[in-house]
Amino acid sequence: MSHPRVSDTKREQFRRYLEKAGVVDSLTSVLVALYEQPDRPSNALEFVKQHLGAAGQISADSEALQQEVLDLRQRCARLTEENKDLKARLQHYEPVSEDGATAE
């Protein structure tokens, strides 16, 4: 019989390997998608196979890029609001004519 610590250590190493490879995240995503289905698919295994294939196509790079796009969109929205606010505040000091030129 093997020592329990050796078995636990191997299990922990394997778990870290699966996490690092993205397997845990992919499986979790697919199982969450299955759970959130309003109508349970008749073939759950086929659902998992189809969605796991799709989840596996998303690399860490594309996930990072998707996050960057979201961050940049939020930043753009904040800067647009700030720009609008600053233009409104500037309007009190320098009224702008229709053609965009400053009134003198």
N, C-alpha and C positions, 0 to 999 in steps of 0.2 A: 504494500500500500504506500502511495507517495505521500510525502509530507504536505499538509494542507497549505502551508505558505508557498511552496513551489507552485502548486496548482493555482492559487490565487494570484501569484506574480505573473504566471503565464497568461491567465485570463485578463489581468490588468494590461499587460503589454498588447494583447490582441485587441482589447477595447480601444486603447490609444491608437493603434494602427488603423482600426476602422474609422475612428474619428478623424485622424489626420488625412485619410484618403477621401473623406467626404461621404463615406457610406452611411454613417449614422444620420447625418443631415438629410441625405436623399431618402432613406427609408422613412424617416420621421415625416418628411414633406408628403410622401406618397400616402402614408397611413392617415395623416391629417386630412388630406384631400378625400380619401375614402370615407372617413368619419363624417366629413361635412357634406357628403352627397345626400340630397333630400330623399332620393329613392335609392335604396341599396342595390348595387349591380347584382345581376343573377350570378355572375362569375367573378368573385372577388379576386381570385388569383390572376385572371386575365386583366382586370382593372389595374392591379399592382404592376404587372409586367408592362402594360402599355405606358403607364405613368412613370414607372421607374426608368424606362428607356428615355422618356422626354426629360426627366429630371437629371439623368446622367449626362445629357448633352450640354447642360449649363455648367461651364467651368468656373473655377474660382475667379479667373480674370474677368469673365463677363459679369459675374455677380458684383465684383468690385466696380466695374464700369457702370453697371446699373445703379449702384449706390451713388457713384460720383455724379451721374446724370440727375438723380433725385436731389442731391445736395446743391448742385449748380442751379437747378430750377427754383429751389427754395431761395437761394441767394439772389437770383435774378428777380424774383418776385419782391423780395425785401428791398432791393436796390431800386426797383421801379417805383415802389411806394415811397421810398425816401426821396427819390428824384421828384416825384409828383408833389410831395410835401414841401421840398425846398423851392420848387418853382412857384408854388402858391405863396410861400413866405416872401420870396424875392419880388413877386408881383406888387406887394405893398410898397416896396422901395423904388422899383424901376418898372413902371408899366410898359408892357410890350405891345407894339402895334400889330395889326393883322398879319403883316408880312414877316414878322419875327424880329424886326429891328427895334432897338430901344428908343423910346421917345426922348427927345432932347428939349 
